[in-house]
Structure formats: C-alpha cells, structure tokens
Amino acid sequence: METKHQFKGLREELRKIVFEADTVAGKRFDELLILAILASVAVVLLDSVAWVRADWGEGIQGDEWLFTLLFSAEYLLRLYTVRHPWRYVFSFYGLIDLAAILPSFIALLVPGTQYLLVIRMLRVVRLFRILKLTQHLAEAQLLAQALKASKRKIQVFLLTVSILVVLLGALMYMIEGEENGYSSIPKAMYWAVVTLTTVGYGDISPKTPLGQALASFVMILGYAIIAVPTGIVTAEISQARIGKPSTRSCRKCNQERHDQDARFCKYCGTAFEQTG
C-alpha cells in the first residue's frame, strides 16, 4: 500500500510540474519547453530556405526529428499524469500538443507537410503562465469574453457587409461591363471586397465617370465599416468584469483559470489542496 501511495504521490508531483507554473520546477519545465518550441520553429523556417536546405539538409532533418521525439515524449508524459487522458486529448491544449508532432509523421507519406510544424508556435501561449503574468491572462480572458458576447452583433455585421458586396458588385458590373475588366458579377464582387476593405490592389478599376463615382463612395463607406467591429468589441470589453486567474489546474478535470483564493474547482467542484 505504501508503494502504491508513493506512486500516486509521484504522479501528482509530475502533474504539477508538467501542467502548472506555481512551483519552481513547473516554471523551469515550461521555460525549457518554450526554448525547445522556439528552436524547433527556427529549424522549420531554415528548412524552407533553399540554400540552407541544400547545405545543411540532413542536419536540419535530424534536428526536426529530435524535437518531434522530444515533444512526443512530453505529450505521453502529459497523458500519463492526468487523471482523465481522453479529456486532455480533446482539450484545446491537447489538440495543439498533438498537432505539434503529427506533421513529422505525416511527412513520411506526404512530403512537404513538415512545414506545418510551425503550429508549435501556438504552444508559446504557455509563456503567459510561466511568467505568472496573471494580468495578461486576465486580459486574454477579458478579450475572449468580449468576443463571445459580441458574436451575434458581428454576425449581423458580416451579413450586412456580404449583402453590400453583392449589391455593389452587381451595380459595378452593370455600370462598367466586361469591356472594362468586370467580366462577371463575382469578379465585380471581388473588386467590391478589395475596395470596401480599403486594400486596393489596383488589378481592376473603373474607367467610366459613373463607375469612378461609385468607387469613391465605396472607399468612403469602407472607412466607416472598418470602425464598426472595433466599436462593438470595445463596448463589450468595457462592460466585462473578471478577476485575475491563477495558473493552478484541477487534478481531476485539468481546467485552469481559477481565482487566486479558490478552494474548489469551478468546473467540477474538486477540492484544491490547501498550501501554506
């Protein structure tokens, strides 16, 4: 029984190191992980440079597999330490961790897919945890809450813009016609999107005075439209009120973002171990 208890204790300690950043060991683990992620992404970037690949191709390929094996071992360690492995596998971080290692194996069958390894950069969001930047975590949660609250307004806005694009595209097609490069309504809709977003590639432009007048109107309209989603999200941010979360994770459901003084998990109700 004592051996079994010690085994569970070791597993819990490993879980705290791997998943949390409130301890020295946990912080050091995540710091080394961040360095490995950045180094692995740098290797992928260098692999895309022709002359580097020609001179150092074998070494780069070896480094890519070294990092892949390292992250694979880390992924298995995470599965081992959590109480519900499948819940972790399908969580946000679990899917990102898995996506960080799969491209190397897929590249054995589909050459070129190894460049998808740059998805490892998404794992750098752990930087907010290891530096204990709880104010950044709070701001990130605040932004996510504001975006969620403004979802329906944004949907209505996008629907309105889509309607405008169709109408403006059809109108410009009627005014300019195929002889001026507007060969179809979809092509004219492409022009409307480019103009309305103030990108202005210039690959297609109106030639008639009436078409140029319409284009001027669309350009001015574009400036007004750009400000709408910004105002919507800003209004929601000003109304949102949240506290600063800690990096503590629940040993049962593995969820984070709990209050600093939380005694129970707000997702599953599991009691936290009290320290101090």
C-alpha positions as CSV (number, residue, x, y, z in Angstrom):
1,M,0.0,0.0,0.0
2,E,2.8,2.4,0.9
3,T,4.5,1.8,-2.5
4,K,1.2,2.4,-4.3
5,H,0.7,5.6,-2.3
6,Q,4.2,6.8,-3.1
7,F,3.5,6.0,-6.8
8,K,0.4,8.2,-6.8
9,G,2.3,10.9,-5.0
10,L,5.0,10.9,-7.6
11,R,2.4,11.0,-10.4
12,E,0.7,14.0,-8.7
13,E,4.1,15.8,-8.4
14,L,4.8,15.2,-12.1
15,R,1.4,16.5,-13.0
16,K,2.1,19.8,-11.1
17,I,5.4,20.2,-12.8
18,V,4.0,19.5,-16.3
19,F,0.7,21.4,-16.0
20,E,1.3,24.1,-13.5
21,A,3.7,27.0,-13.1
22,D,3.2,27.8,-9.4
23,T,6.3,25.8,-8.4
24,V,9.9,26.4,-9.2
25,A,10.1,23.0,-11.0
26,G,7.0,23.7,-13.0
27,K,8.3,27.1,-14.1
28,R,11.6,25.7,-15.1
29,F,9.9,22.9,-17.1
30,D,7.8,25.4,-19.0
31,E,10.8,27.7,-19.6
32,L,12.7,24.8,-21.2
33,L,9.6,23.8,-23.2
34,I,9.3,27.4,-24.6
35,L,13.0,27.4,-25.6
36,A,12.5,24.0,-27.4
37,I,9.4,25.3,-29.2
38,L,11.2,28.4,-30.4
39,A,14.2,26.4,-31.5
40,S,12.1,23.8,-33.4
41,V,10.2,26.5,-35.2
42,A,13.5,28.2,-36.2
43,V,14.6,24.8,-37.6
44,V,11.4,24.6,-39.7
45,L,11.9,28.1,-41.0
46,L,15.5,27.4,-42.0
47,D,14.4,24.2,-43.8
48,S,12.3,26.4,-46.1
49,V,15.3,28.3,-47.3
50,A,16.7,26.6,-50.4
51,W,20.4,27.2,-49.9
52,V,20.3,26.3,-46.2
53,R,18.4,23.1,-47.1
54,A,21.0,22.3,-49.8
55,D,24.0,22.7,-47.4
56,W,22.5,21.5,-44.1
57,G,19.5,19.4,-45.2
58,E,20.5,16.2,-43.3
59,G,21.3,18.0,-40.1
60,I,18.1,20.0,-40.2
61,Q,16.1,16.9,-40.8
62,G,17.8,15.2,-37.9
63,D,17.0,18.2,-35.6
64,E,13.4,18.2,-36.7
65,W,13.0,14.5,-35.7
66,L,14.9,15.2,-32.4
67,F,12.4,17.9,-31.5
68,T,9.5,15.7,-32.7
69,L,10.6,12.8,-30.4
70,L,11.1,15.3,-27.5
71,F,7.6,16.7,-27.9
72,S,6.2,13.2,-28.3
73,A,7.7,12.1,-25.0
74,E,6.3,15.3,-23.4
75,Y,2.9,14.6,-24.8
76,L,2.9,11.0,-23.5
77,L,4.0,12.3,-20.1
78,R,1.0,14.7,-20.0
79,L,-1.3,11.8,-20.9
80,Y,0.3,9.7,-18.1
81,T,0.0,12.3,-15.4
82,V,-3.6,13.5,-16.0
83,R,-6.5,11.6,-14.3
84,H,-8.6,11.7,-17.5
85,P,-6.3,11.3,-20.5
86,W,-9.1,11.4,-23.2
87,R,-10.4,14.7,-21.7
88,Y,-7.0,16.2,-22.1
89,V,-6.6,14.8,-25.7
90,F,-9.6,16.7,-26.9
91,S,-9.0,19.8,-24.9
92,F,-7.6,22.9,-26.7
93,Y,-4.0,22.5,-25.4
94,G,-4.2,18.7,-26.0
95,L,-5.1,19.2,-29.7
96,I,-2.4,21.8,-30.1
97,D,0.2,19.5,-28.5
98,L,-0.9,16.6,-30.8
99,A,-0.8,18.8,-33.8
100,A,2.8,19.9,-32.9
101,I,4.1,16.3,-33.5
102,L,1.8,14.8,-36.2
103,P,3.2,16.7,-39.3
104,S,6.6,14.9,-38.9
105,F,4.9,11.5,-39.2
106,I,2.6,12.7,-42.0
107,A,5.5,14.0,-43.9
108,L,6.7,10.4,-44.3
109,L,3.7,9.8,-46.6
110,V,3.1,13.3,-47.9
111,P,6.4,15.2,-48.4
112,G,6.3,18.9,-47.6
113,T,3.8,18.7,-44.7
114,Q,6.6,19.0,-42.2
115,Y,6.3,22.8,-42.7
116,L,3.0,22.6,-40.7
117,L,5.2,22.1,-37.7
118,V,5.2,25.9,-37.3
119,I,1.9,25.3,-35.5
120,R,4.1,24.7,-32.5
121,M,4.2,28.5,-32.1
122,L,0.7,28.2,-30.7
123,R,2.2,26.4,-27.7
124,V,4.0,29.6,-26.8
125,V,0.8,30.9,-25.2
126,R,2.1,29.0,-22.2
127,L,4.5,31.9,-21.8
128,F,1.7,33.8,-20.0
129,R,1.6,31.0,-17.4
130,I,5.3,30.5,-16.7
131,L,6.0,34.2,-16.2
132,K,3.0,34.4,-13.9
133,L,1.6,37.3,-15.9
134,T,-1.8,36.9,-14.4
135,Q,-2.8,40.3,-15.6
136,H,-2.1,39.1,-19.2
137,L,-4.2,36.0,-18.5
138,A,-7.0,38.2,-17.2
139,E,-6.8,40.5,-20.3
140,A,-6.8,37.5,-22.6
141,Q,-9.9,36.1,-20.8
142,L,-11.5,39.5,-20.9
143,L,-11.0,39.7,-24.7
144,A,-12.4,36.2,-25.2
145,Q,-15.4,37.1,-23.1
146,A,-16.0,40.3,-25.1
147,L,-15.7,38.5,-28.4
148,K,-18.1,35.8,-27.3
149,A,-20.6,38.5,-26.1
150,S,-20.4,40.4,-29.4
151,K,-20.7,37.2,-31.5
152,R,-24.3,37.9,-32.7
153,K,-23.6,41.5,-33.4
154,I,-20.5,40.6,-35.5
155,Q,-22.6,38.0,-37.4
156,V,-25.2,40.7,-38.3
157,F,-22.4,43.0,-39.3
158,L,-20.8,40.4,-41.6
159,L,-24.2,39.5,-43.1
160,T,-24.7,43.2,-43.9
161,V,-21.3,43.5,-45.4
162,S,-22.0,40.4,-47.6
163,I,-25.2,41.9,-48.8
164,L,-23.4,45.2,-49.7
165,V,-20.7,43.3,-51.6
166,V,-23.3,41.5,-53.7
167,L,-25.2,44.7,-54.4
168,L,-22.2,46.9,-55.1
169,G,-20.6,44.2,-57.3
170,A,-23.8,43.8,-59.4
171,L,-24.1,47.5,-59.7
172,M,-20.5,48.0,-60.8
173,Y,-20.9,45.1,-63.3
174,M,-23.9,46.9,-64.9
175,I,-22.0,50.3,-65.0
176,E,-18.6,49.1,-66.3
177,G,-19.3,45.9,-68.1
178,E,-17.0,43.3,-69.5
179,E,-15.1,45.7,-71.7
180,N,-13.6,47.4,-68.6
181,G,-12.5,44.2,-66.9
182,Y,-15.6,43.4,-64.9
183,S,-16.1,40.1,-66.7
184,S,-18.8,38.8,-64.3
185,I,-20.7,39.7,-61.1
186,P,-18.3,37.5,-59.0
187,K,-15.4,39.4,-60.4
188,A,-17.1,42.7,-59.6
189,M,-17.8,41.4,-56.1
190,Y,-14.1,40.7,-55.7
191,W,-13.5,44.4,-56.6
192,A,-16.1,45.4,-54.1
193,V,-14.4,43.4,-51.3
194,V,-11.0,44.8,-52.2
195,T,-12.3,48.4,-52.3
196,L,-14.6,48.2,-49.3
197,T,-11.7,46.9,-47.1
198,T,-9.5,49.7,-48.4
199,V,-6.9,47.2,-49.6
200,G,-7.0,48.5,-53.2
201,Y,-4.9,46.1,-55.2
202,G,-5.5,48.1,-58.4
203,D,-5.7,45.0,-60.6
204,I,-9.2,46.1,-61.7
205,S,-10.5,49.6,-61.6
206,P,-13.5,51.5,-63.0
207,K,-13.0,53.5,-66.2
208,T,-16.3,55.4,-66.6
209,P,-17.1,58.6,-64.6
210,L,-20.2,56.9,-63.0
211,G,-18.1,53.8,-62.1
212,Q,-15.4,56.1,-60.5
213,A,-18.1,57.9,-58.6
214,L,-19.4,54.6,-57.2
215,A,-15.9,53.5,-56.4
216,S,-15.3,56.8,-54.4
217,F,-18.5,56.1,-52.4
218,V,-17.4,52.6,-51.7
219,M,-14.0,53.8,-50.5
220,I,-15.6,56.3,-48.0
221,L,-18.0,53.6,-46.9
222,G,-15.1,51.3,-46.3
223,Y,-13.6,53.6,-43.7
224,A,-16.9,53.7,-41.8
225,I,-17.4,49.9,-42.0
226,I,-13.9,49.2,-40.6
227,A,-14.8,51.1,-37.4
228,V,-17.9,49.0,-36.7
229,P,-16.5,45.7,-35.4
230,T,-13.9,47.6,-33.4
231,G,-16.6,49.6,-31.7
232,I,-18.7,46.5,-31.0
233,V,-15.8,44.6,-29.3
234,T,-14.7,47.7,-27.4
235,A,-18.1,48.3,-26.0
236,E,-18.3,44.7,-24.8
237,I,-14.8,44.9,-23.2
238,S,-15.8,48.0,-21.2
239,Q,-18.7,46.0,-19.8
240,A,-16.8,42.9,-18.9
241,R,-15.7,42.4,-15.4
242,I,-13.4,39.5,-14.4
243,G,-10.8,38.7,-11.8
244,K,-7.2,37.7,-12.2
245,P,-6.9,33.9,-12.6
246,S,-4.1,31.7,-11.2
247,T,-2.1,29.1,-13.1
248,R,-3.4,26.3,-10.8
249,S,-5.0,23.4,-12.6
250,C,-7.6,20.9,-11.2
251,R,-6.2,17.5,-10.7
252,K,-9.5,15.9,-11.9
253,C,-10.6,17.9,-14.9
254,N,-7.3,19.7,-15.6
255,Q,-9.0,23.0,-16.1
256,E,-7.2,26.3,-15.3
257,R,-8.1,30.0,-14.8
258,H,-9.3,29.7,-11.2
259,D,-9.4,32.6,-8.8
260,Q,-6.4,33.1,-6.7
261,D,-8.2,32.2,-3.4
262,A,-10.3,29.4,-4.9
263,R,-10.7,26.3,-2.7
264,F,-12.7,24.3,-5.2
265,C,-12.6,23.8,-9.0
266,K,-15.3,26.0,-10.5
267,Y,-15.8,23.4,-13.3
268,C,-16.1,20.1,-11.5
269,G,-16.1,21.0,-7.8
270,T,-13.0,19.1,-6.8
271,A,-11.3,20.5,-3.6
272,F,-7.9,22.0,-4.1
273,E,-5.0,21.1,-1.8
274,Q,-4.5,23.9,0.7
275,T,-0.9,25.2,1.0
276,G,0.7,27.4,3.5
